[in-house]
Structures are given as C-alpha cells and as structure tokens.
Amino acid sequence: MSFSKIRKEYYGYLFIAPFIIGFLIFGLYPVYNTLALSFTDTTIMSSQAENIGFKNFQRLFDDDFFWVAIKNTWFIWILNFIPQIGFALLLSVWFTSTRLKIKAVGVWRAIFFLPNLLVPAAVAALFFSLFSYYGPVNQFMVRGGFLEEAMHYLQNKAVSRSLVVFIQWWMWFGQTVIIVMAGMTSIPIPLYEAAMVDGATAIQMFRRITLPLLKPILIYIFVTSLVGGMQMFDIPYLLTDRRGGPGNAILTNNIHMYIKFASSKGHIGAASSVGVVVFIMTSVAALGIFYLLRDKDTSNLNGSLRKLFSKKKVKM
C-alpha cells in the first residue's frame, strides 16, 4: 500500500508510530520484563528459571543495607535538589529582570550549563584525584598551614556524602536554570506592568504571578529530578570504593542493585526486585508531586491577581 492511498486523517497516527513503537520496545517492555524477572530465581548463567513468588522481595526487605540505600538516596537527592531549585529560581529572576539588565546573559547560561555536558565518570575521576590523599586539596591544606597532616577525605562519611551532593548539584543546576528561565520569559509582561502600576513589590509579583504561572515547569523539574535522583549510580559508585563508601554513607538504590547482582553470581531476579521497589517508590512520589502541585482551581492566577490588586487599592 502506497503512502498516497492512506487517508489524510490517519497521517497523524503514521507520524507518531515510530515513537510509540520505540516506547513499547525500549520503555514499556523493560518495565514488564523487570517485573516478571523479580518473581523468579533467574541468574545470568541459568538456562531455566523457576517462579519463586515473593521470596526475592522478602529477602530484600529483610536486608538492612536496602533500607540504608533508600535513606541515603532520598537524603542525597533532597540535599542537592533544594539548593538546585533555589539557585535556579534566583538566577532566573536576575537574568530575566528588566531592572537589573545583566549583560552577557547567554554567556552566563552557557557557563552554568557546561558541567551538565561532562561525562559523570570523568567528573567522579576528577574529584577522586582532587580529594585523594596526595591530591591537590591535601597539598593546598597542608602547605597552607590549614592541616598538620594530609586527611583521608574519601574515607570520611560526611566528606564523601557532601562531595556527592555537591557534584550532583553542580552538574544539574545549570540545566534547571535554563528550564526555569524559559518558563519565566513566556509569562506575559503586561501582567507585571499592571502589578507595578498598582504598586506591587518584586516579592509580591514573584509570589502572585511568577510562581503560579511556573507551576507546570516546576512540576516537570520536580518529577525529572526525582527520577534521576532515585537512579543515582555513577558518581557515588566511582568516587570511593564502589561499595557505597565509608560506612555505606553513599550507598544508593542502584549501587545496592548492582551489589545484589554482582555478589550473588549474577542473580538477575534479586536485582530486578530492587528495581521494581524503586520504580514503585518513584511512581508514588511522582503522583504525590502531581497531586500537591495540581491546579485546584483554574482561576488561581486570577484570584491571586485580584487579591494583590485589591490590597494595593485599599492602601491607596
């Protein structure tokens, strides 16, 4: 059948077919396969597998390291996401402000975005070299008289965890800035002009105009950052001993999944159970974000503007 014989109303289905096929093969099928494998005793070398029910999950929930991994993953993600969104909002307000008129905004955005282009493995290797026993950081601290002797930074729980938090923030806040700036520049300027005429302050305009209209962008940032944070692997894995760091301080969900796979002769079923739990946990958290940040009323913005303008008129 030639393309010319297809009815025009079906052209849309034809154009989206590559995405749907790709999603079914590379997106939906791996989720289904992981779920199916989590109920089996499949190993990487086994030719046959038996269904063992919920035994993989039972062993997983009895594993204390699994709960440590969950706690670490959430803790590290929250500690890097809060300053990430905070810096992004602050810098976006500065860069889009008509009052400040910051020059070379495009250059600053490119500089902040550059760390996101680096390979995580290379970044982990760089920080490993910087904070190693004979690394530049120890040389500077000892020669500068700040320390009497070199310190094993990567064997310290607080330092290793702080490094992972900093690297995750440093690599991703530039992308968040660009996304937030794109959302801010799409807000109609007449809204700010009307608020300024009524005497609204910058903080009031940010609370009543900018944040409500940025809500879809913020939801996207929250969810994508959450998904990436729950899959944290390369930076904490390569930074220290590849087993979760000193005292399992940077043991994350995916590192624990890899350990379950590697330490049990390639037990795919056990590793899949970790992936399923992480998937469910991430999905529930994402749905919670959608619920909490949903538009409860389509007239939220109008209501905020009416409150803002009415307060100013009363004062006048």
PyMOL commands that set and color helices and strands:
alter all, ss='L'
color gray80, all
select helices_A, chain A and resi 3-5+8-37+55-61+64-96+105-117+120-130+136-143+153-155+157-185+189-197+202-230+234-239+246-248+253-262+268-292+300-315
alter helices_A, ss='H'
color red, helices_A
deselect
rebuild
show_as cartoon
